[in-house]
Amino acid sequence: MNQPKTFNPYVHLVKLGRVLESHTVASNVAKNSPEFVLKHIALIEQHLQFRPIAEFLSVFPLRKRYADDGTWNYFVAQEMLQRDTGTHFGRDDFNNLIMCDCFASPYLSRIGFAYMVAVGAMHKKGYRQQNDAKPTLRQFMDLNIRFFLR
């Protein structure tokens, strides 16, 4: 009998990181199809929600740089995790973690870079309101109707 496949966010992170071979490829993919990047990151974040952050750190450890040279080191990264996150993933915790580039995994670095470029590309395409007011759900759906119909 075939068992239904369960979604493993860690495997999906590695697969997405492999698709984004380098920062150049990540930038091109995020600029040309920001919806692709944002959709996958939202899916990963949804499945990571309420999981322990310690589990995430066992799969993707922090960078083991101990020298305090002004960039991310192990102690600063641990302090940031304790200050900004709880024991489990909450809303937007994953997005904040991938943007900080404090992990040893090159996949997370590329995914975080692609996420930032995709958000910038969406902003340039005009998905944000002119007066920076939050759009209503109806306005958002009208702008992104093909995304919701997939």
C-alpha positions as CSV (number, residue, x, y, z in Angstrom):
1,M,0.0,0.0,0.0
2,N,1.2,3.5,-0.8
3,Q,1.5,5.7,2.2
4,P,0.6,9.4,1.6
5,K,3.6,11.6,1.5
6,T,4.1,14.0,4.3
7,F,5.6,17.3,3.8
8,N,9.0,17.7,5.4
9,P,10.0,21.3,5.6
10,Y,13.7,20.5,6.1
11,V,13.9,18.4,2.9
12,H,12.0,21.1,1.1
13,L,14.5,23.7,2.3
14,V,17.4,21.7,0.9
15,K,15.6,21.1,-2.4
16,L,14.9,24.9,-2.7
17,G,18.5,25.7,-1.8
18,R,19.7,23.3,-4.5
19,V,17.5,24.9,-7.1
20,L,19.0,28.3,-6.1
21,E,22.6,27.1,-7.1
22,S,24.3,30.4,-6.3
23,H,23.5,33.9,-5.3
24,T,23.4,34.9,-8.9
25,V,20.9,32.2,-9.8
26,A,18.9,33.1,-6.6
27,S,18.8,36.7,-7.7
28,N,17.7,35.8,-11.2
29,V,15.0,33.4,-10.1
30,A,13.7,35.9,-7.4
31,K,13.6,38.8,-9.9
32,N,11.9,36.9,-12.7
33,S,9.4,34.9,-10.6
34,P,9.2,36.3,-7.1
35,E,5.9,34.4,-6.6
36,F,7.7,31.1,-6.9
37,V,10.2,32.0,-4.1
38,L,7.6,33.6,-1.8
39,K,5.1,30.7,-2.3
40,H,7.8,28.1,-1.3
41,I,9.0,30.1,1.6
42,A,5.4,30.6,2.9
43,L,4.8,26.8,2.5
44,I,8.0,26.0,4.5
45,E,7.1,28.6,7.2
46,Q,3.6,27.2,7.5
47,H,4.9,23.7,8.1
48,L,7.6,24.9,10.5
49,Q,5.2,26.8,12.7
50,F,4.9,25.5,16.3
51,R,7.9,23.2,15.8
52,P,10.8,23.5,18.2
53,I,13.6,25.8,17.1
54,A,16.1,23.4,18.7
55,E,15.0,20.8,16.1
56,F,15.7,23.3,13.3
57,L,19.1,24.1,14.8
58,S,20.0,20.4,14.9
59,V,19.4,20.2,11.1
60,F,20.9,23.7,10.3
61,P,23.4,24.6,12.9
62,L,24.7,28.1,13.6
63,R,27.9,29.3,12.1
64,K,30.8,28.2,14.3
65,R,32.8,31.4,14.1
66,Y,33.9,32.5,17.6
67,A,36.0,35.6,16.8
68,D,34.3,38.9,17.4
69,D,35.1,40.6,14.1
70,G,31.9,42.5,13.7
71,T,30.1,39.9,11.6
72,W,27.9,37.0,12.8
73,N,29.6,34.8,15.3
74,Y,28.2,32.0,17.4
75,F,27.6,33.9,20.6
76,V,25.9,36.9,18.9
77,A,23.7,34.5,16.9
78,Q,22.7,32.6,20.1
79,E,21.9,35.9,21.8
80,M,19.7,37.0,18.9
81,L,17.9,33.6,18.9
82,Q,17.1,33.9,22.6
83,R,16.1,37.5,22.4
84,D,14.0,37.4,19.2
85,T,12.4,33.9,19.2
86,G,10.8,31.6,21.7
87,T,11.3,27.9,22.0
88,H,9.0,27.2,19.0
89,F,8.6,28.8,15.6
90,G,5.9,31.4,15.5
91,R,4.7,33.7,12.8
92,D,7.5,35.3,10.8
93,D,10.2,33.7,12.9
94,F,11.5,31.6,9.9
95,N,11.6,34.7,7.7
96,N,13.6,36.6,10.2
97,L,16.0,33.7,10.6
98,I,16.7,33.1,6.9
99,M,17.5,36.8,6.4
100,C,20.1,37.0,9.2
101,D,22.8,34.8,7.5
102,C,24.0,33.3,10.7
103,F,23.8,29.7,9.7
104,A,26.5,27.4,8.4
105,S,24.3,26.1,5.6
106,P,24.8,27.7,2.3
107,Y,21.2,26.8,1.4
108,L,19.7,29.0,4.0
109,S,22.0,31.9,2.9
110,R,20.8,31.6,-0.7
111,I,17.1,31.2,0.3
112,G,17.3,34.3,2.6
113,F,18.9,36.3,-0.2
114,A,16.3,35.1,-2.7
115,Y,13.6,36.0,-0.2
116,M,14.9,39.6,0.2
117,V,15.2,40.0,-3.6
118,A,11.7,38.6,-4.2
119,V,10.1,41.0,-1.7
120,G,11.9,43.8,-3.4
121,A,10.8,42.6,-6.9
122,M,7.2,42.4,-5.7
123,H,7.4,45.9,-4.4
124,K,8.8,47.2,-7.7
125,K,6.1,45.4,-9.6
126,G,3.5,47.5,-7.8
127,Y,1.9,44.9,-5.5
128,R,2.0,47.5,-2.7
129,Q,-0.3,50.4,-2.4
130,Q,1.0,53.9,-3.4
131,N,0.2,55.4,0.0
132,D,1.7,52.5,2.0
133,A,-1.7,51.8,3.5
134,K,-2.5,48.1,4.0
135,P,-4.7,46.8,1.2
136,T,-8.0,45.1,2.1
137,L,-8.2,41.4,1.5
138,R,-10.3,41.9,-1.5
139,Q,-7.8,44.3,-3.1
140,F,-5.0,41.9,-2.4
141,M,-6.9,39.0,-4.0
142,D,-7.7,41.1,-7.1
143,L,-4.0,41.8,-7.5
144,N,-3.0,38.2,-7.0
145,I,-6.0,36.3,-8.4
146,R,-3.9,33.9,-10.4
147,F,-1.8,33.0,-7.4
148,F,-4.9,32.1,-5.5
149,L,-6.3,30.0,-8.4
150,R,-3.4,27.6,-8.5
